[in-house]
Amino acid sequence: MELNIQNAKIELIQWLASLEDINIIQKLIALKKQENQDWWNNLSDAEKKSIDKGISDADNGNLNPHTEAKKVYEKWL
């Protein structure tokens, strides 16, 4: 598997080195920048508050057993 990844990287490098389309290059740069961003910064305030509440609940021992969560969400599992 590792060898295939290395081959794919080399192919991409060769393709990129010969690439003349500025639009594709700009898209690749934007993708790289997006990948380097912290996902936390892309969350809404409501999502951040919900995560913080969950962490606080866990820290305070306000947890439900896995069996209870499974009952609630079993229709989606």
mmJSON file of the N, C-alpha and C atoms, coordinates in Angstrom:
{"data_MODEL":{"atom_site":{
"group_PDB":["ATOM","ATOM","ATOM","ATOM","ATOM","ATOM","ATOM","ATOM","ATOM","ATOM","ATOM","ATOM","ATOM","ATOM","ATOM","ATOM","ATOM","ATOM","ATOM","ATOM","ATOM","ATOM","ATOM","ATOM","ATOM","ATOM","ATOM","ATOM","ATOM","ATOM","ATOM","ATOM","ATOM","ATOM","ATOM","ATOM","ATOM","ATOM","ATOM","ATOM","ATOM","ATOM","ATOM","ATOM","ATOM","ATOM","ATOM","ATOM","ATOM","ATOM","ATOM","ATOM","ATOM","ATOM","ATOM","ATOM","ATOM","ATOM","ATOM","ATOM","ATOM","ATOM","ATOM","ATOM","ATOM","ATOM","ATOM","ATOM","ATOM","ATOM","ATOM","ATOM","ATOM","ATOM","ATOM","ATOM","ATOM","ATOM","ATOM","ATOM","ATOM","ATOM","ATOM","ATOM","ATOM","ATOM","ATOM","ATOM","ATOM","ATOM","ATOM","ATOM","ATOM","ATOM","ATOM","ATOM","ATOM","ATOM","ATOM","ATOM","ATOM","ATOM","ATOM","ATOM","ATOM","ATOM","ATOM","ATOM","ATOM","ATOM","ATOM","ATOM","ATOM","ATOM","ATOM","ATOM","ATOM","ATOM","ATOM","ATOM","ATOM","ATOM","ATOM","ATOM","ATOM","ATOM","ATOM","ATOM","ATOM","ATOM","ATOM","ATOM","ATOM","ATOM","ATOM","ATOM","ATOM","ATOM","ATOM","ATOM","ATOM","ATOM","ATOM","ATOM","ATOM","ATOM","ATOM","ATOM","ATOM","ATOM","ATOM","ATOM","ATOM","ATOM","ATOM","ATOM","ATOM","ATOM","ATOM","ATOM","ATOM","ATOM","ATOM","ATOM","ATOM","ATOM","ATOM","ATOM","ATOM","ATOM","ATOM","ATOM","ATOM","ATOM","ATOM","ATOM","ATOM","ATOM","ATOM","ATOM","ATOM","ATOM","ATOM","ATOM","ATOM","ATOM","ATOM","ATOM","ATOM","ATOM","ATOM","ATOM","ATOM","ATOM","ATOM","ATOM","ATOM","ATOM","ATOM","ATOM","ATOM","ATOM","ATOM","ATOM","ATOM","ATOM","ATOM","ATOM","ATOM","ATOM","ATOM","ATOM","ATOM","ATOM","ATOM","ATOM","ATOM","ATOM","ATOM","ATOM","ATOM","ATOM","ATOM","ATOM","ATOM","ATOM","ATOM","ATOM","ATOM","ATOM","ATOM"],
"id":[1,2,3,4,5,6,7,8,9,10,11,12,13,14,15,16,17,18,19,20,21,22,23,24,25,26,27,28,29,30,31,32,33,34,35,36,37,38,39,40,41,42,43,44,45,46,47,48,49,50,51,52,53,54,55,56,57,58,59,60,61,62,63,64,65,66,67,68,69,70,71,72,73,74,75,76,77,78,79,80,81,82,83,84,85,86,87,88,89,90,91,92,93,94,95,96,97,98,99,100,101,102,103,104,105,106,107,108,109,110,111,112,113,114,115,116,117,118,119,120,121,122,123,124,125,126,127,128,129,130,131,132,133,134,135,136,137,138,139,140,141,142,143,144,145,146,147,148,149,150,151,152,153,154,155,156,157,158,159,160,161,162,163,164,165,166,167,168,169,170,171,172,173,174,175,176,177,178,179,180,181,182,183,184,185,186,187,188,189,190,191,192,193,194,195,196,197,198,199,200,201,202,203,204,205,206,207,208,209,210,211,212,213,214,215,216,217,218,219,220,221,222,223,224,225,226,227,228,229,230,231],
"type_symbol":["N","C","C","N","C","C","N","C","C","N","C","C","N","C","C","N","C","C","N","C","C","N","C","C","N","C","C","N","C","C","N","C","C","N","C","C","N","C","C","N","C","C","N","C","C","N","C","C","N","C","C","N","C","C","N","C","C","N","C","C","N","C","C","N","C","C","N","C","C","N","C","C","N","C","C","N","C","C","N","C","C","N","C","C","N","C","C","N","C","C","N","C","C","N","C","C","N","C","C","N","C","C","N","C","C","N","C","C","N","C","C","N","C","C","N","C","C","N","C","C","N","C","C","N","C","C","N","C","C","N","C","C","N","C","C","N","C","C","N","C","C","N","C","C","N","C","C","N","C","C","N","C","C","N","C","C","N","C","C","N","C","C","N","C","C","N","C","C","N","C","C","N","C","C","N","C","C","N","C","C","N","C","C","N","C","C","N","C","C","N","C","C","N","C","C","N","C","C","N","C","C","N","C","C","N","C","C","N","C","C","N","C","C","N","C","C","N","C","C","N","C","C","N","C","C","N","C","C","N","C","C"],
"label_atom_id":["N","CA","C","N","CA","C","N","CA","C","N","CA","C","N","CA","C","N","CA","C","N","CA","C","N","CA","C","N","CA","C","N","CA","C","N","CA","C","N","CA","C","N","CA","C","N","CA","C","N","CA","C","N","CA","C","N","CA","C","N","CA","C","N","CA","C","N","CA","C","N","CA","C","N","CA","C","N","CA","C","N","CA","C","N","CA","C","N","CA","C","N","CA","C","N","CA","C","N","CA","C","N","CA","C","N","CA","C","N","CA","C","N","CA","C","N","CA","C","N","CA","C","N","CA","C","N","CA","C","N","CA","C","N","CA","C","N","CA","C","N","CA","C","N","CA","C","N","CA","C","N","CA","C","N","CA","C","N","CA","C","N","CA","C","N","CA","C","N","CA","C","N","CA","C","N","CA","C","N","CA","C","N","CA","C","N","CA","C","N","CA","C","N","CA","C","N","CA","C","N","CA","C","N","CA","C","N","CA","C","N","CA","C","N","CA","C","N","CA","C","N","CA","C","N","CA","C","N","CA","C","N","CA","C","N","CA","C","N","CA","C","N","CA","C","N","CA","C","N","CA","C","N","CA","C","N","CA","C","N","CA","C","N","CA","C","N","CA","C"],
"label_alt_id":[null,null,null,null,null,null,null,null,null,null,null,null,null,null,null,null,null,null,null,null,null,null,null,null,null,null,null,null,null,null,null,null,null,null,null,null,null,null,null,null,null,null,null,null,null,null,null,null,null,null,null,null,null,null,null,null,null,null,null,null,null,null,null,null,null,null,null,null,null,null,null,null,null,null,null,null,null,null,null,null,null,null,null,null,null,null,null,null,null,null,null,null,null,null,null,null,null,null,null,null,null,null,null,null,null,null,null,null,null,null,null,null,null,null,null,null,null,null,null,null,null,null,null,null,null,null,null,null,null,null,null,null,null,null,null,null,null,null,null,null,null,null,null,null,null,null,null,null,null,null,null,null,null,null,null,null,null,null,null,null,null,null,null,null,null,null,null,null,null,null,null,null,null,null,null,null,null,null,null,null,null,null,null,null,null,null,null,null,null,null,null,null,null,null,null,null,null,null,null,null,null,null,null,null,null,null,null,null,null,null,null,null,null,null,null,null,null,null,null,null,null,null,null,null,null,null,null,null,null,null,null],
"label_comp_id":["MET","MET","MET","GLU","GLU","GLU","LEU","LEU","LEU","ASN","ASN","ASN","ILE","ILE","ILE","GLN","GLN","GLN","ASN","ASN","ASN","ALA","ALA","ALA","LYS","LYS","LYS","ILE","ILE","ILE","GLU","GLU","GLU","LEU","LEU","LEU","ILE","ILE","ILE","GLN","GLN","GLN","TRP","TRP","TRP","LEU","LEU","LEU","ALA","ALA","ALA","SER","SER","SER","LEU","LEU","LEU","GLU","GLU","GLU","ASP","ASP","ASP","ILE","ILE","ILE","ASN","ASN","ASN","ILE","ILE","ILE","ILE","ILE","ILE","GLN","GLN","GLN","LYS","LYS","LYS","LEU","LEU","LEU","ILE","ILE","ILE","ALA","ALA","ALA","LEU","LEU","LEU","LYS","LYS","LYS","LYS","LYS","LYS","GLN","GLN","GLN","GLU","GLU","GLU","ASN","ASN","ASN","GLN","GLN","GLN","ASP","ASP","ASP","TRP","TRP","TRP","TRP","TRP","TRP","ASN","ASN","ASN","ASN","ASN","ASN","LEU","LEU","LEU","SER","SER","SER","ASP","ASP","ASP","ALA","ALA","ALA","GLU","GLU","GLU","LYS","LYS","LYS","LYS","LYS","LYS","SER","SER","SER","ILE","ILE","ILE","ASP","ASP","ASP","LYS","LYS","LYS","GLY","GLY","GLY","ILE","ILE","ILE","SER","SER","SER","ASP","ASP","ASP","ALA","ALA","ALA","ASP","ASP","ASP","ASN","ASN","ASN","GLY","GLY","GLY","ASN","ASN","ASN","LEU","LEU","LEU","ASN","ASN","ASN","PRO","PRO","PRO","HIS","HIS","HIS","THR","THR","THR","GLU","GLU","GLU","ALA","ALA","ALA","LYS","LYS","LYS","LYS","LYS","LYS","VAL","VAL","VAL","TYR","TYR","TYR","GLU","GLU","GLU","LYS","LYS","LYS","TRP","TRP","TRP","LEU","LEU","LEU"],
"label_asym_id":["A","A","A","A","A","A","A","A","A","A","A","A","A","A","A","A","A","A","A","A","A","A","A","A","A","A","A","A","A","A","A","A","A","A","A","A","A","A","A","A","A","A","A","A","A","A","A","A","A","A","A","A","A","A","A","A","A","A","A","A","A","A","A","A","A","A","A","A","A","A","A","A","A","A","A","A","A","A","A","A","A","A","A","A","A","A","A","A","A","A","A","A","A","A","A","A","A","A","A","A","A","A","A","A","A","A","A","A","A","A","A","A","A","A","A","A","A","A","A","A","A","A","A","A","A","A","A","A","A","A","A","A","A","A","A","A","A","A","A","A","A","A","A","A","A","A","A","A","A","A","A","A","A","A","A","A","A","A","A","A","A","A","A","A","A","A","A","A","A","A","A","A","A","A","A","A","A","A","A","A","A","A","A","A","A","A","A","A","A","A","A","A","A","A","A","A","A","A","A","A","A","A","A","A","A","A","A","A","A","A","A","A","A","A","A","A","A","A","A","A","A","A","A","A","A","A","A","A","A","A","A"],
"label_entity_id":["1","1","1","1","1","1","1","1","1","1","1","1","1","1","1","1","1","1","1","1","1","1","1","1","1","1","1","1","1","1","1","1","1","1","1","1","1","1","1","1","1","1","1","1","1","1","1","1","1","1","1","1","1","1","1","1","1","1","1","1","1","1","1","1","1","1","1","1","1","1","1","1","1","1","1","1","1","1","1","1","1","1","1","1","1","1","1","1","1","1","1","1","1","1","1","1","1","1","1","1","1","1","1","1","1","1","1","1","1","1","1","1","1","1","1","1","1","1","1","1","1","1","1","1","1","1","1","1","1","1","1","1","1","1","1","1","1","1","1","1","1","1","1","1","1","1","1","1","1","1","1","1","1","1","1","1","1","1","1","1","1","1","1","1","1","1","1","1","1","1","1","1","1","1","1","1","1","1","1","1","1","1","1","1","1","1","1","1","1","1","1","1","1","1","1","1","1","1","1","1","1","1","1","1","1","1","1","1","1","1","1","1","1","1","1","1","1","1","1","1","1","1","1","1","1","1","1","1","1","1","1"],
"label_seq_id":[1,1,1,2,2,2,3,3,3,4,4,4,5,5,5,6,6,6,7,7,7,8,8,8,9,9,9,10,10,10,11,11,11,12,12,12,13,13,13,14,14,14,15,15,15,16,16,16,17,17,17,18,18,18,19,19,19,20,20,20,21,21,21,22,22,22,23,23,23,24,24,24,25,25,25,26,26,26,27,27,27,28,28,28,29,29,29,30,30,30,31,31,31,32,32,32,33,33,33,34,34,34,35,35,35,36,36,36,37,37,37,38,38,38,39,39,39,40,40,40,41,41,41,42,42,42,43,43,43,44,44,44,45,45,45,46,46,46,47,47,47,48,48,48,49,49,49,50,50,50,51,51,51,52,52,52,53,53,53,54,54,54,55,55,55,56,56,56,57,57,57,58,58,58,59,59,59,60,60,60,61,61,61,62,62,62,63,63,63,64,64,64,65,65,65,66,66,66,67,67,67,68,68,68,69,69,69,70,70,70,71,71,71,72,72,72,73,73,73,74,74,74,75,75,75,76,76,76,77,77,77],
"pdbx_PDB_ins_code":[null,null,null,null,null,null,null,null,null,null,null,null,null,null,null,null,null,null,null,null,null,null,null,null,null,null,null,null,null,null,null,null,null,null,null,null,null,null,null,null,null,null,null,null,null,null,null,null,null,null,null,null,null,null,null,null,null,null,null,null,null,null,null,null,null,null,null,null,null,null,null,null,null,null,null,null,null,null,null,null,null,null,null,null,null,null,null,null,null,null,null,null,null,null,null,null,null,null,null,null,null,null,null,null,null,null,null,null,null,null,null,null,null,null,null,null,null,null,null,null,null,null,null,null,null,null,null,null,null,null,null,null,null,null,null,null,null,null,null,null,null,null,null,null,null,null,null,null,null,null,null,null,null,null,null,null,null,null,null,null,null,null,null,null,null,null,null,null,null,null,null,null,null,null,null,null,null,null,null,null,null,null,null,null,null,null,null,null,null,null,null,null,null,null,null,null,null,null,null,null,null,null,null,null,null,null,null,null,null,null,null,null,null,null,null,null,null,null,null,null,null,null,null,null,null,null,null,null,null,null,null],
"Cartn_x":[0.836,0.0,0.87,1.908,2.785,3.412,3.795,4.406,3.428,2.161,1.148,0.975,1.025,0.913,2.108,3.286,4.487,4.415,3.956,3.804,2.787,1.702,0.668,1.218,2.011,2.614,3.534,4.338,5.267,4.493,3.431,2.604,1.998,1.521,0.946,1.998,3.18,4.259,4.609,4.711,5.024,3.918,2.676,1.542,1.546,1.765,1.776,2.914,4.064,5.217,4.96,4.129,3.855,2.567,1.86,0.569,0.724,-0.091,-0.056,-1.361,-2.387,-3.707,-3.72,-3.728,-3.678,-4.906,-6.05,-7.272,-7.123,-6.564,-6.358,-5.333,-4.284,-3.258,-3.871,-4.71,-5.366,-6.298,-6.995,-7.873,-7.058,-5.914,-5.051,-4.508,-4.153,-3.671,-4.781,-5.999,-7.142,-7.415,-7.319,-7.519,-6.465,-5.232,-4.143,-4.387,-4.793,-5.072,-6.229,-7.25,-8.416,-8.022,-7.164,-6.73,-5.903,-5.254,-4.401,-5.16,-6.43,-7.222,-7.716,-7.839,-8.391,-9.905,-10.441,-11.873,-12.716,-12.184,-12.916,-13.32,-12.45,-12.724,-13.856,-14.222,-15.297,-16.651,-16.691,-17.953,-18.731,-20.042,-20.885,-20.776,-21.216,-21.207,-22.078,-23.211,-24.108,-23.418,-22.669,-21.952,-20.858,-20.15,-19.088,-19.667,-20.809,-21.452,-21.907,-22.439,-22.904,-21.742,-20.632,-19.447,-18.927,-18.859,-18.395,-19.313,-20.625,-21.566,-21.34,-21.119,-20.863,-19.604,-18.562,-17.319,-17.545,-18.27,-18.575,-19.4,-20.408,-21.217,-20.342,-19.465,-18.584,-17.655,-17.099,-16.203,-16.919,-18.226,-19.007,-19.706,-19.435,-20.016,-21.453,-21.954,-23.33,-23.361,-23.252,-23.181,-24.286,-24.652,-25.595,-24.819,-25.212,-24.526,-24.723,-23.805,-23.868,-25.166,-25.659,-26.9,-28.077,-28.094,-29.175,-29.057,-27.843,-27.634,-28.024,-27.713,-28.032,-29.549,-30.304,-31.76,-32.304,-31.747,-32.221,-31.904,-30.705,-30.24,-30.269,-30.881,-30.822,-31.442,-32.415,-33.045,-32.096,-31.021,-30.055,-28.784,-28.685,-27.483,-27.619],
"Cartn_y":[-1.198,0.0,1.247,1.249,2.42,2.738,1.696,1.885,2.568,2.179,2.801,4.272,4.614,6.011,6.796,6.228,6.907,7.111,6.108,6.243,7.321,7.352,8.361,9.762,9.912,11.217,11.656,10.739,11.061,11.462,10.727,11.069,12.456,12.77,14.095,15.191,14.948,15.925,16.173,15.11,15.246,16.015,15.693,16.381,17.855,18.144,19.526,20.319,19.702,20.379,20.775,20.025,20.334,21.137,21.408,22.077,23.553,24.004,25.397,26.136,25.423,26.019,26.705,28.039,28.815,28.558,28.282,28.025,26.763,25.731,24.488,24.716,25.456,25.746,26.528,27.509,28.287,27.415,26.495,25.578,24.677,24.223,23.382,24.159,25.42,26.261,26.47,26.728,26.912,25.633,24.485,23.205,23.009,23.333,23.196,24.094,25.323,26.255,25.748,25.209,24.69,23.513,22.649,21.471,21.851,23.003,23.425,24.196,24.485,25.239,24.33,24.893,24.165,24.076,22.866,22.672,23.444,23.688,24.421,25.803,26.431,27.781,27.814,26.677,26.621,26.288,26.085,25.76,27.022,26.886,28.005,28.151,29.296,29.51,28.473,28.12,27.127,25.771,25.388,24.117,24.124,25.232,25.341,25.252,25.932,25.885,24.468,23.766,22.404,21.482,21.634,20.822,21.154,22.44,22.85,22.301,22.3,21.757,20.264,19.556,18.121,17.814,18.599,18.411,18.703,19.768,20.117,19.02,18.515,17.421,16.207,15.864,14.705,14.93,16.134,16.45,16.361,16.667,16.643,15.303,14.332,13.005,12.883,13.874,13.829,13.063,11.76,10.908,9.871,9.405,8.301,7.074,5.899,4.696,4.467,3.755,3.453,2.75,1.9,1.173,2.135,3.213,4.202,4.974,5.359,6.08,5.202,3.924,2.989,2.89,2.893,2.84,4.069,5.233,6.477,6.52,6.043,6.214,4.92,3.866,2.578,2.613,3.476,3.509,4.058,4.747,5.287,4.424,3.436,2.605,1.39],
"Cartn_z":[0.0,0.0,0.0,0.816,0.901,-0.446,-1.183,-2.491,-3.443,-3.392,-4.25,-3.923,-2.651,-2.235,-2.752,-2.638,-3.131,-4.636,-5.362,-6.814,-7.162,-6.426,-6.67,-6.421,-5.374,-5.09,-6.219,-6.691,-7.786,-9.04,-9.346,-10.5,-10.348,-9.14,-8.897,-9.029,-8.508,-8.613,-10.074,-10.845,-12.265,-12.99,-12.68,-13.294,-12.919,-11.639,-11.169,-11.802,-11.951,-12.54,-13.991,-14.68,-16.085,-16.272,-15.203,-15.258,-15.634,-16.58,-17.028,-16.729,-16.291,-16.046,-14.68,-14.695,-13.45,-12.579,-13.189,-12.405,-11.552,-12.123,-11.366,-10.268,-10.578,-9.568,-8.404,-8.716,-7.652,-6.816,-7.455,-6.72,-5.793,-6.27,-5.433,-4.24,-4.458,-3.361,-2.34,-2.817,-1.911,-1.124,-1.778,-1.09,-0.006,-0.312,0.662,1.874,1.625,2.726,3.588,2.922,3.643,4.523,4.034,4.785,6.006,5.968,7.072,8.147,7.905,8.867,9.985,11.154,12.291,12.113,12.138,11.914,12.916,14.104,15.138,14.638,13.861,13.366,12.347,11.783,10.799,11.41,12.732,13.398,13.735,13.77,14.198,15.715,16.221,17.671,18.384,17.776,18.383,18.482,17.436,17.454,18.524,18.623,19.641,21.05,21.265,22.583,22.915,21.923,22.129,22.497,21.829,22.138,23.531,23.846,25.173,26.271,26.009,26.99,27.166,26.066,26.151,26.941,26.725,27.478,28.953,29.226,30.622,31.289,30.592,31.135,31.437,30.524,30.725,31.909,31.994,33.111,34.456,34.46,35.699,35.932,35.086,35.275,34.812,34.108,33.605,32.284,32.385,31.212,31.231,30.043,29.926,29.444,29.909,29.458,27.958,27.372,25.946,25.582,26.457,26.167,26.001,26.793,26.677,25.369,25.014,23.758,22.575,22.67,21.604,21.401,22.508,22.413,21.683,21.977,21.376,19.881,19.533,18.146,17.329,17.849,17.165,15.764,15.549,14.222,13.151,13.555,12.599,12.519,13.389,13.411,12.521],
"occupancy":[1.0,1.0,1.0,1.0,1.0,1.0,1.0,1.0,1.0,1.0,1.0,1.0,1.0,1.0,1.0,1.0,1.0,1.0,1.0,1.0,1.0,1.0,1.0,1.0,1.0,1.0,1.0,1.0,1.0,1.0,1.0,1.0,1.0,1.0,1.0,1.0,1.0,1.0,1.0,1.0,1.0,1.0,1.0,1.0,1.0,1.0,1.0,1.0,1.0,1.0,1.0,1.0,1.0,1.0,1.0,1.0,1.0,1.0,1.0,1.0,1.0,1.0,1.0,1.0,1.0,1.0,1.0,1.0,1.0,1.0,1.0,1.0,1.0,1.0,1.0,1.0,1.0,1.0,1.0,1.0,1.0,1.0,1.0,1.0,1.0,1.0,1.0,1.0,1.0,1.0,1.0,1.0,1.0,1.0,1.0,1.0,1.0,1.0,1.0,1.0,1.0,1.0,1.0,1.0,1.0,1.0,1.0,1.0,1.0,1.0,1.0,1.0,1.0,1.0,1.0,1.0,1.0,1.0,1.0,1.0,1.0,1.0,1.0,1.0,1.0,1.0,1.0,1.0,1.0,1.0,1.0,1.0,1.0,1.0,1.0,1.0,1.0,1.0,1.0,1.0,1.0,1.0,1.0,1.0,1.0,1.0,1.0,1.0,1.0,1.0,1.0,1.0,1.0,1.0,1.0,1.0,1.0,1.0,1.0,1.0,1.0,1.0,1.0,1.0,1.0,1.0,1.0,1.0,1.0,1.0,1.0,1.0,1.0,1.0,1.0,1.0,1.0,1.0,1.0,1.0,1.0,1.0,1.0,1.0,1.0,1.0,1.0,1.0,1.0,1.0,1.0,1.0,1.0,1.0,1.0,1.0,1.0,1.0,1.0,1.0,1.0,1.0,1.0,1.0,1.0,1.0,1.0,1.0,1.0,1.0,1.0,1.0,1.0,1.0,1.0,1.0,1.0,1.0,1.0,1.0,1.0,1.0,1.0,1.0,1.0,1.0,1.0,1.0,1.0,1.0,1.0],
"B_iso_or_equiv":[0.0,0.0,0.0,0.0,0.0,0.0,0.0,0.0,0.0,0.0,0.0,0.0,0.0,0.0,0.0,0.0,0.0,0.0,0.0,0.0,0.0,0.0,0.0,0.0,0.0,0.0,0.0,0.0,0.0,0.0,0.0,0.0,0.0,0.0,0.0,0.0,0.0,0.0,0.0,0.0,0.0,0.0,0.0,0.0,0.0,0.0,0.0,0.0,0.0,0.0,0.0,0.0,0.0,0.0,0.0,0.0,0.0,0.0,0.0,0.0,0.0,0.0,0.0,0.0,0.0,0.0,0.0,0.0,0.0,0.0,0.0,0.0,0.0,0.0,0.0,0.0,0.0,0.0,0.0,0.0,0.0,0.0,0.0,0.0,0.0,0.0,0.0,0.0,0.0,0.0,0.0,0.0,0.0,0.0,0.0,0.0,0.0,0.0,0.0,0.0,0.0,0.0,0.0,0.0,0.0,0.0,0.0,0.0,0.0,0.0,0.0,0.0,0.0,0.0,0.0,0.0,0.0,0.0,0.0,0.0,0.0,0.0,0.0,0.0,0.0,0.0,0.0,0.0,0.0,0.0,0.0,0.0,0.0,0.0,0.0,0.0,0.0,0.0,0.0,0.0,0.0,0.0,0.0,0.0,0.0,0.0,0.0,0.0,0.0,0.0,0.0,0.0,0.0,0.0,0.0,0.0,0.0,0.0,0.0,0.0,0.0,0.0,0.0,0.0,0.0,0.0,0.0,0.0,0.0,0.0,0.0,0.0,0.0,0.0,0.0,0.0,0.0,0.0,0.0,0.0,0.0,0.0,0.0,0.0,0.0,0.0,0.0,0.0,0.0,0.0,0.0,0.0,0.0,0.0,0.0,0.0,0.0,0.0,0.0,0.0,0.0,0.0,0.0,0.0,0.0,0.0,0.0,0.0,0.0,0.0,0.0,0.0,0.0,0.0,0.0,0.0,0.0,0.0,0.0,0.0,0.0,0.0,0.0,0.0,0.0,0.0,0.0,0.0,0.0,0.0,0.0],
"pdbx_formal_charge":[null,null,null,null,null,null,null,null,null,null,null,null,null,null,null,null,null,null,null,null,null,null,null,null,null,null,null,null,null,null,null,null,null,null,null,null,null,null,null,null,null,null,null,null,null,null,null,null,null,null,null,null,null,null,null,null,null,null,null,null,null,null,null,null,null,null,null,null,null,null,null,null,null,null,null,null,null,null,null,null,null,null,null,null,null,null,null,null,null,null,null,null,null,null,null,null,null,null,null,null,null,null,null,null,null,null,null,null,null,null,null,null,null,null,null,null,null,null,null,null,null,null,null,null,null,null,null,null,null,null,null,null,null,null,null,null,null,null,null,null,null,null,null,null,null,null,null,null,null,null,null,null,null,null,null,null,null,null,null,null,null,null,null,null,null,null,null,null,null,null,null,null,null,null,null,null,null,null,null,null,null,null,null,null,null,null,null,null,null,null,null,null,null,null,null,null,null,null,null,null,null,null,null,null,null,null,null,null,null,null,null,null,null,null,null,null,null,null,null,null,null,null,null,null,null,null,null,null,null,null,null],
"auth_seq_id":[1,1,1,2,2,2,3,3,3,4,4,4,5,5,5,6,6,6,7,7,7,8,8,8,9,9,9,10,10,10,11,11,11,12,12,12,13,13,13,14,14,14,15,15,15,16,16,16,17,17,17,18,18,18,19,19,19,20,20,20,21,21,21,22,22,22,23,23,23,24,24,24,25,25,25,26,26,26,27,27,27,28,28,28,29,29,29,30,30,30,31,31,31,32,32,32,33,33,33,34,34,34,35,35,35,36,36,36,37,37,37,38,38,38,39,39,39,40,40,40,41,41,41,42,42,42,43,43,43,44,44,44,45,45,45,46,46,46,47,47,47,48,48,48,49,49,49,50,50,50,51,51,51,52,52,52,53,53,53,54,54,54,55,55,55,56,56,56,57,57,57,58,58,58,59,59,59,60,60,60,61,61,61,62,62,62,63,63,63,64,64,64,65,65,65,66,66,66,67,67,67,68,68,68,69,69,69,70,70,70,71,71,71,72,72,72,73,73,73,74,74,74,75,75,75,76,76,76,77,77,77],
"auth_comp_id":["MET","MET","MET","GLU","GLU","GLU","LEU","LEU","LEU","ASN","ASN","ASN","ILE","ILE","ILE","GLN","GLN","GLN","ASN","ASN","ASN","ALA","ALA","ALA","LYS","LYS","LYS","ILE","ILE","ILE","GLU","GLU","GLU","LEU","LEU","LEU","ILE","ILE","ILE","GLN","GLN","GLN","TRP","TRP","TRP","LEU","LEU","LEU","ALA","ALA","ALA","SER","SER","SER","LEU","LEU","LEU","GLU","GLU","GLU","ASP","ASP","ASP","ILE","ILE","ILE","ASN","ASN","ASN","ILE","ILE","ILE","ILE","ILE","ILE","GLN","GLN","GLN","LYS","LYS","LYS","LEU","LEU","LEU","ILE","ILE","ILE","ALA","ALA","ALA","LEU","LEU","LEU","LYS","LYS","LYS","LYS","LYS","LYS","GLN","GLN","GLN","GLU","GLU","GLU","ASN","ASN","ASN","GLN","GLN","GLN","ASP","ASP","ASP","TRP","TRP","TRP","TRP","TRP","TRP","ASN","ASN","ASN","ASN","ASN","ASN","LEU","LEU","LEU","SER","SER","SER","ASP","ASP","ASP","ALA","ALA","ALA","GLU","GLU","GLU","LYS","LYS","LYS","LYS","LYS","LYS","SER","SER","SER","ILE","ILE","ILE","ASP","ASP","ASP","LYS","LYS","LYS","GLY","GLY","GLY","ILE","ILE","ILE","SER","SER","SER","ASP","ASP","ASP","ALA","ALA","ALA","ASP","ASP","ASP","ASN","ASN","ASN","GLY","GLY","GLY","ASN","ASN","ASN","LEU","LEU","LEU","ASN","ASN","ASN","PRO","PRO","PRO","HIS","HIS","HIS","THR","THR","THR","GLU","GLU","GLU","ALA","ALA","ALA","LYS","LYS","LYS","LYS","LYS","LYS","VAL","VAL","VAL","TYR","TYR","TYR","GLU","GLU","GLU","LYS","LYS","LYS","TRP","TRP","TRP","LEU","LEU","LEU"],
"auth_asym_id":["A","A","A","A","A","A","A","A","A","A","A","A","A","A","A","A","A","A","A","A","A","A","A","A","A","A","A","A","A","A","A","A","A","A","A","A","A","A","A","A","A","A","A","A","A","A","A","A","A","A","A","A","A","A","A","A","A","A","A","A","A","A","A","A","A","A","A","A","A","A","A","A","A","A","A","A","A","A","A","A","A","A","A","A","A","A","A","A","A","A","A","A","A","A","A","A","A","A","A","A","A","A","A","A","A","A","A","A","A","A","A","A","A","A","A","A","A","A","A","A","A","A","A","A","A","A","A","A","A","A","A","A","A","A","A","A","A","A","A","A","A","A","A","A","A","A","A","A","A","A","A","A","A","A","A","A","A","A","A","A","A","A","A","A","A","A","A","A","A","A","A","A","A","A","A","A","A","A","A","A","A","A","A","A","A","A","A","A","A","A","A","A","A","A","A","A","A","A","A","A","A","A","A","A","A","A","A","A","A","A","A","A","A","A","A","A","A","A","A","A","A","A","A","A","A","A","A","A","A","A","A"],
"auth_atom_id":["N","CA","C","N","CA","C","N","CA","C","N","CA","C","N","CA","C","N","CA","C","N","CA","C","N","CA","C","N","CA","C","N","CA","C","N","CA","C","N","CA","C","N","CA","C","N","CA","C","N","CA","C","N","CA","C","N","CA","C","N","CA","C","N","CA","C","N","CA","C","N","CA","C","N","CA","C","N","CA","C","N","CA","C","N","CA","C","N","CA","C","N","CA","C","N","CA","C","N","CA","C","N","CA","C","N","CA","C","N","CA","C","N","CA","C","N","CA","C","N","CA","C","N","CA","C","N","CA","C","N","CA","C","N","CA","C","N","CA","C","N","CA","C","N","CA","C","N","CA","C","N","CA","C","N","CA","C","N","CA","C","N","CA","C","N","CA","C","N","CA","C","N","CA","C","N","CA","C","N","CA","C","N","CA","C","N","CA","C","N","CA","C","N","CA","C","N","CA","C","N","CA","C","N","CA","C","N","CA","C","N","CA","C","N","CA","C","N","CA","C","N","CA","C","N","CA","C","N","CA","C","N","CA","C","N","CA","C","N","CA","C","N","CA","C","N","CA","C","N","CA","C","N","CA","C","N","CA","C","N","CA","C","N","CA","C","N","CA","C"],
"pdbx_PDB_model_num":[1,1,1,1,1,1,1,1,1,1,1,1,1,1,1,1,1,1,1,1,1,1,1,1,1,1,1,1,1,1,1,1,1,1,1,1,1,1,1,1,1,1,1,1,1,1,1,1,1,1,1,1,1,1,1,1,1,1,1,1,1,1,1,1,1,1,1,1,1,1,1,1,1,1,1,1,1,1,1,1,1,1,1,1,1,1,1,1,1,1,1,1,1,1,1,1,1,1,1,1,1,1,1,1,1,1,1,1,1,1,1,1,1,1,1,1,1,1,1,1,1,1,1,1,1,1,1,1,1,1,1,1,1,1,1,1,1,1,1,1,1,1,1,1,1,1,1,1,1,1,1,1,1,1,1,1,1,1,1,1,1,1,1,1,1,1,1,1,1,1,1,1,1,1,1,1,1,1,1,1,1,1,1,1,1,1,1,1,1,1,1,1,1,1,1,1,1,1,1,1,1,1,1,1,1,1,1,1,1,1,1,1,1,1,1,1,1,1,1,1,1,1,1,1,1,1,1,1,1,1,1]
}}}
